[in-house]
Amino acid sequence: EPAPAATVPRTSAELATGFLRPGRLFDPLLADPRWPHFSAAHQRYLRDRDFRDVAAVSFGETIGLYRFDAPWGGQLETGLQASVFAIFDLDAESHDLINADYFVGLYGAHRVQDLQLLARVYHQSSHLGDEFLLRSRVQRVNLTYEAVDLTAAYYLLDGVLRPYAGGGVLFDQDPPDLQRGFAHYGLEFRSPWTLAGGTIVPVAAADVGHREQNRWQPDLSVRAGFEFQTLQVYGRTLALMLEYFKGHSPNGQFFEREIDYVGLGVHLY
């Protein structure tokens, strides 16, 4: 059954302007492992020497501070993003915190019809959990950096498909020999056929990242599941997603380590 209008992003509709107005000009990237939002997932690491069952959580949000109509068409918005991304070892006796990444940044977004642009400047720092550090005696890396990036997304087929691509550079990075370049691209699918009278929407997304530090090798993140239109918190829709990741870890202290996991997560987008 075709989805009602509320379930498909109204990419060409103009939003209310002014301070702290609802809505957003750039929609979340569903499969991006570092998109600021609230989530909780159980991940099963495959063939890993140290971890098997891992809980991954994020606490964050995108907050639009001011939105206005652009003189050349479309709308502009400025705001901030902030989030904590943390993973816990579920096989440890006290479910030790393994790694926590802290992310905060400013963004500017522009939307014209089905085209969305996002530019950001942000800071990220990474920290090992105390209990994990004491029992593992691993060598801590003082990973911290600032970055600037730009991403473009475009809705096709009345919002059913959304390809995107972007990239950026690090600066003021520690360790100082950390390579600067990174890029990513992806594709999202939001089904025009729904379940339960249009209240459940199947979705799927894939994100591929590349970092100069890792010789531009691909890091693949795939998520697929359902958005529940009647389960909303402060205007955010609940999504239940199966997850798969293969590549270099997005968790800061382990950025050079290759991981492979499957999981099940709950997300508020």
Salt bridges, closest charged atoms under 4 A:
ASP48 OD1 - ARG257 NH2 2.77
ASP50 OD2 - ARG49 NE 3.54
ASP50 OD2 - ARG257 NH2 3.06
ASP53 OD1 - HIS42 NE2 3.34
ASP53 OD1 - ARG44 NE 2.75
ASP53 OD2 - ARG52 NE 3.05
GLU61 OE1 - ARG236 NE 3.16
GLU77 OE1 - ARG67 NH2 2.77
ASP89 OD2 - ARG135 NH2 2.67
ASP91 OD1 - ARG52 NH2 3.25
ASP96 OD2 - ARG135 NE 2.59
ASP101 OD2 - ARG34 NH2 2.78
GLU146 OE2 - HIS123 ND1 2.43
ASP149 OD2 - ARG120 NH2 2.75
GLU188 OE1 - ARG162 NH1 3.16
ASP207 OD2 - HIS184 ND1 3.20
ASP219 OD1 - HIS248 ND1 3.45
GLU227 OE2 - ARG190 NH2 2.80
GLU243 OE2 - HIS267 NE2 2.74
ASP260 OD2 - ARG47 NH2 2.59
ASP260 OD2 - LYS246 NZ 3.89
